[in-house]
Structures are given as C-alpha cells and as structure tokens.
C-alpha cells in the first residue's frame, strides 16, 4: 500500500490510492434523531453529545440533500476546481428512520454526479436487516462507508457516557460487509492510557476499514459540561494528547486506515480543551513528533 510519504495509513492516502486523486467531504444533515434522544433508550443522548448531534458543521436539514451538497461544495470551491466529493450524513443517527426516508435521501446523494461515495454516521444498534440490504445495494453503485460510534470497549465507561448498547452489539455490527469506520474518543473520564490503548488494540482483530480518533471535547449545553463543572477532571494538554496518539498509532494495525487523528469542536461551544481548536497546529505537532521519535503505524505489534 502507498502511504504517500506519511508514517501512517491516512484516509487521504487511501482515497488517492482508490480514486487516483484527492477527495473532499461534504457534511449533510438528514433530519434524523437518535434512540438515545427520542425516548427509545433515553432522552438526553450521550453525555458528550451537542445539540447538533455531532453534526455541528453540517448544512441545515431544512435544505434538500442536493442543495446541501451544493452549499457544502461552495464553501470549498474557492480552493478547488472540478473536485470530487463524499456525501457525509453526519448529524445524529443516520440509519434511524423509515426505510423509505433512508432510501430517498441516500439515492438523492448517490445519484448526484459530483458525489463519488457515501459516508453514513450511525449507531451499531440501528442497523436492522432492511437497512443492511439497502446499504449493500448502494455499495454496488458507489462505495459506502458506515461510521460506528464505539468510543470505548470498556463497559463501565460506556455506561457513564450513556452509550446505550453493549460491546457485543458493536462486534456484530462491524460484520455488515461495507467499509466500516470506528469512532474512538480518547480522554473519557476515568480511563487510563492503558485502557484507551486496549480499545485501540481491540480493533486490530475486527473486519474494519478504518478508525477515527478524537479527544474528548467538553461542549456547552451538554450533560458532560455540567459534570465537568461539578466534578472537574483532567483534560489533555497538547503534549499529553500527542504522546498518547503516537502510542495509539504504534498499537494500530497498519492495515487499518486512520481517517482522523484529532477533532475540533465548534469554537462557540468549546469549553475544554481550548487548544484543540487549532487543528492544523495539532496535526503538525503529531507529524513532527512522529518523525523525531521515529514512530510508524503498527510499530508495537
């Protein structure tokens, strides 16, 4: 595989290998909710989840999928000519709804000539048989990435963050037959470095395509923000996050694509860690430290 000069298998490298060029994502809001919000499992959502359901950078759900794609492309078109895009259904749980709605939204995106692939963010417990059949049919038209919010393999932490499903549910969901991307959150309260690395190493033995790493963001108007105010806990410094992410990379199979090394919460909502809004600085620091310390993906396996 070609890592294009990087020390880890980045999503950008995968896309260049697969499509032969750089590809861009357009974030969409399909107007979904979540079983952890509508009363099926709970009403407050996961403890860290913002009012936008992790889709704070997506367009308005009041727009059609086509109009959202157009608006998203216009945001980056000043720098890109004749770009190709992935339609990313990001906000809330994007397989949680009537199959007719899902099919209509996904097909509108897949039939747009500017779109070359779909990415769908969802929960492992929201993939019934009819949805899996639809995803596999779509995958025959254009590649489909399904992003699953695991966050941690540790059940005590999962209970604290109100994830709402057991690890066994996730283990079944990753067998769906399309490109599966797993979300991990680093820095959840009570988790040690060793616990986080256990979550990373767990992925090495699963049939997954990729992983997204994110540090825990404490955002305004979330239950996590209330907990942080009442029971302050340590959050990452830039140095401690970079040190941990290097260990994560070393402990991850080189066959797994790293879709993200860090995340950036909305500036107007972010409480901590404040330095995380400078995403380019964080990525540059990670790249620098990997070179200085001669770190490569999978080194410790």
C-alpha positions in Angstrom: 0.0 0.0 0.0 1.2 3.5 -0.7 1.2 5.9 2.3 2.3 8.8 0.2 5.2 9.7 2.4 3.4 9.5 5.7 4.2 7.3 8.7 0.6 6.0 9.0 -2.1 4.9 6.6 -4.2 8.1 6.3 -7.6 8.4 4.8 -6.2 10.9 2.3 -3.7 8.2 1.2 -6.4 5.6 0.9 -8.6 7.9 -1.3 -5.6 8.8 -3.6 -4.9 5.0 -3.9 -8.5 4.2 -4.6 -9.7 7.1 -6.7 -6.3 8.4 -8.0 -6.8 11.9 -6.7 -7.7 14.0 -3.6 -11.3 13.7 -2.5 -13.3 16.1 -0.2 -16.2 15.5 2.2 -19.5 17.4 2.3 -21.3 17.2 5.6 -25.1 16.7 5.5 -28.0 16.7 7.9 -30.7 14.3 7.0 -33.0 15.5 9.7 -32.6 12.4 11.9 -32.8 12.0 15.6 -31.4 9.2 17.8 -32.9 6.4 20.0 -30.9 7.9 22.8 -32.8 11.1 22.5 -36.4 10.3 21.4 -37.2 8.2 24.5 -36.5 4.7 22.9 -33.3 4.4 25.0 -33.2 7.7 26.7 -33.8 11.4 26.2 -30.5 13.1 26.9 -28.3 11.5 24.3 -24.7 10.5 25.1 -23.3 12.6 27.8 -20.9 14.5 25.5 -23.3 15.0 22.6 -24.1 18.6 21.5 -27.5 19.9 20.4 -26.3 19.3 16.8 -25.7 15.6 17.4 -22.1 15.7 16.2 -23.2 17.4 13.0 -22.3 21.0 14.1 -20.5 21.6 10.8 -23.3 20.2 8.5 -25.7 22.2 6.5 -29.3 22.8 7.5 -31.7 19.9 7.4 -34.3 22.3 6.0 -32.4 22.1 2.7 -32.7 19.2 0.3 -29.7 16.8 0.0 -28.9 18.3 -3.4 -29.0 21.9 -2.0 -26.8 20.9 1.0 -24.3 19.3 -1.3 -24.2 22.5 -3.4 -23.8 24.7 -0.3 -21.0 22.4 1.0 -19.2 22.5 -2.3 -19.5 26.3 -2.5 -17.7 26.6 0.9 -14.5 24.9 -0.5 -14.9 25.7 -4.3 -12.7 28.8 -4.0 -9.7 26.5 -3.4 -10.9 23.5 -5.6 -11.8 23.2 -9.2 -13.7 20.2 -10.5 -13.4 18.5 -7.2 -15.0 15.1 -6.3 -16.8 14.7 -3.0 -18.1 12.2 -0.4 -21.6 12.9 0.8 -21.3 12.5 4.6 -24.6 12.1 6.5 -23.2 13.2 9.8 -25.7 14.6 12.3 -27.3 12.2 14.8 -28.1 8.6 13.8 -28.4 8.4 10.1 -29.9 4.9 9.7 -32.6 5.6 12.4 -35.8 6.2 10.4 -38.3 4.7 8.0 -36.5 2.7 5.2 -38.4 4.9 2.6 -36.8 8.0 4.0 -33.4 6.5 4.1 -33.6 5.2 0.6 -34.8 8.6 -0.7 -32.0 10.6 1.0 -29.2 8.2 0.1 -30.3 7.8 -3.5 -30.5 11.6 -4.0 -26.9 11.8 -2.8 -25.6 8.8 -4.7 -27.2 10.0 -8.0 -25.5 13.4 -7.8 -22.7 13.3 -10.3 -20.5 15.4 -8.0 -20.6 12.6 -5.4 -18.4 9.6 -5.7 -19.1 7.8 -2.3 -21.3 7.9 0.7 -20.3 8.1 4.4 -23.1 7.4 6.9 -22.7 8.0 10.7 -24.8 5.8 12.8 -25.0 3.5 15.9 -24.4 -0.3 15.9 -27.8 -0.9 17.3 -29.5 0.9 14.4 -28.7 -1.5 11.6 -31.7 -3.7 11.0 -31.8 -6.2 8.1 -33.7 -3.9 5.7 -31.1 -1.1 6.3 -28.2 -3.5 5.8 -29.8 -4.7 2.5 -30.1 -1.0 1.4 -26.5 -0.2 2.3 -25.2 -3.2 0.3 -27.3 -2.2 -2.7 -26.0 1.3 -2.5 -22.4 0.0 -2.2 -22.9 -1.6 -5.6 -23.5 1.8 -7.1 -20.8 3.8 -5.2 -18.6 3.0 -2.2 -20.3 3.3 1.1 -18.5 4.0 4.4 -20.5 3.3 7.6 -19.2 5.1 10.7 -20.0 3.5 14.1 -19.6 5.3 17.4 -17.9 2.8 19.6 -15.9 5.4 21.7 -14.6 2.8 24.2 -14.6 -1.0 24.7 -14.9 -0.6 28.5 -18.5 -1.2 29.7 -18.2 0.9 32.8 -17.2 4.0 30.7 -19.8 3.2 28.2 -22.4 3.2 31.0 -21.2 6.5 32.3 -21.4 8.2 28.8 -24.8 6.6 28.3 -23.8 4.9 25.0 -26.8 2.6 25.3 -25.6 -0.7 23.8 -23.2 -3.4 24.8 -19.9 -4.2 23.2 -21.3 -7.4 21.7 -23.7 -5.3 19.6 -20.8 -3.5 18.1 -19.0 -6.7 17.4 -21.9 -7.9 15.3 -22.3 -4.6 13.5 -18.8 -4.5 12.1 -19.6 -7.5 10.0 -22.0 -5.6 7.7 -20.0 -6.1 4.6 -19.3 -2.4 3.7 -16.4 -0.2 4.6 -16.7 0.2 8.4 -15.1 3.1 10.3 -15.0 3.1 14.1 -15.0 6.2 16.3 -12.9 6.2 19.4 -12.9 9.0 22.0 -9.7 9.5 23.9 -9.8 11.1 27.4 -13.1 9.9 28.6 -13.4 10.4 32.4 -11.8 7.6 34.4 -9.9 6.0 31.5 -6.2 5.5 31.8 -3.8 5.4 28.9 -3.7 1.6 29.1 -7.5 1.4 28.9 -7.5 3.6 25.8 -4.8 1.5 24.2 -6.8 -1.6 24.9 -9.6 -0.1 22.9 -7.2 0.6 20.0 -5.7 -2.9 20.1 -9.2 -4.4 20.2 -9.8 -3.1 16.7 -6.9 -4.9 15.2 -8.8 -8.2 15.2 -12.0 -7.0 13.7 -13.0 -6.7 10.0 -13.0 -2.9 9.9 -11.7 -0.5 7.3 -10.7 2.5 9.4 -10.8 4.4 12.7 -11.4 8.0 13.7 -9.6 9.2 16.8 -10.9 12.2 18.7 -10.1 13.7 22.1 -12.9 14.3 24.4 -14.4 17.8 23.8 -16.4 19.4 26.6 -19.1 21.5 24.9 -21.6 24.0 26.3 -25.1 22.8 26.9 -24.2 19.2 27.4 -24.5 17.0 30.4 -20.8 16.5 30.3 -20.3 20.2 30.7 -22.4 20.1 33.9 -20.5 17.1 35.2 -17.2 18.9 34.4 -18.3 21.9 36.4 -19.4 19.9 39.4 -16.7 17.3 39.3 -13.6 18.7 37.5 -11.4 16.2 35.8 -8.1 16.4 33.9 -8.3 17.0 30.2 -5.5 16.6 27.7 -2.7 19.2 27.2 -1.4 19.4 23.7 1.7 17.5 24.8 -0.2 14.7 26.6 -2.5 14.2 23.7 0.3 14.0 21.1 2.1 11.5 23.3 -1.0 9.3 23.6 -1.9 9.5 19.9 1.6 8.3 18.9 1.1 5.3 21.2 -2.3 4.7 19.5 -0.7 4.8 16.1 2.1 2.4 17.2 -0.5 -0.1 18.5 -2.8 0.0 15.5 -2.6 -2.5 12.6 -1.0 -0.9 9.5 -3.9 -2.4 7.5 -6.4 -0.1 9.2 -6.9 3.4 7.7 -6.7 6.3 10.1 -9.5 8.6 9.0 -8.8 11.2 11.7 -6.1 11.9 14.3 -7.9 14.7 16.1 -11.2 16.5 16.1 -12.2 20.2 16.5 -15.3 21.2 18.4 -17.1 24.4 17.4 -15.3 27.4 18.8 -18.5 29.0 20.2 -19.4 25.8 22.1 -16.0 24.6 23.2 -15.2 24.7 27.0 -12.1 22.5 27.0 -9.5 21.7 25.9 -9.2 25.2 24.3 -6.0 24.4 22.3 -7.9 21.8 20.3 -9.5 24.4 18.0 -6.1 24.8 16.3 -6.4 21.6 14.4 -3.6 22.3 11.9 -1.2 23.0 14.8 -2.1 19.7 16.4 -1.6 17.8 13.2 1.7 19.4 12.5 2.9 18.6 16.1 1.9 15.0 15.6 3.7 14.7 12.3 6.8 16.4 13.9 6.9 14.1 16.9 6.4 11.0 14.8 9.5 11.9 12.7 11.6 12.9 15.7 10.7 9.7 17.7 10.7 7.5 14.5 7.2 6.3 15.1 5.4 4.2 12.5 1.9 2.8 12.4 1.9 -0.8 13.9 5.5 -0.5 15.3 4.5 -2.1 18.6 2.6 -5.1 17.2 
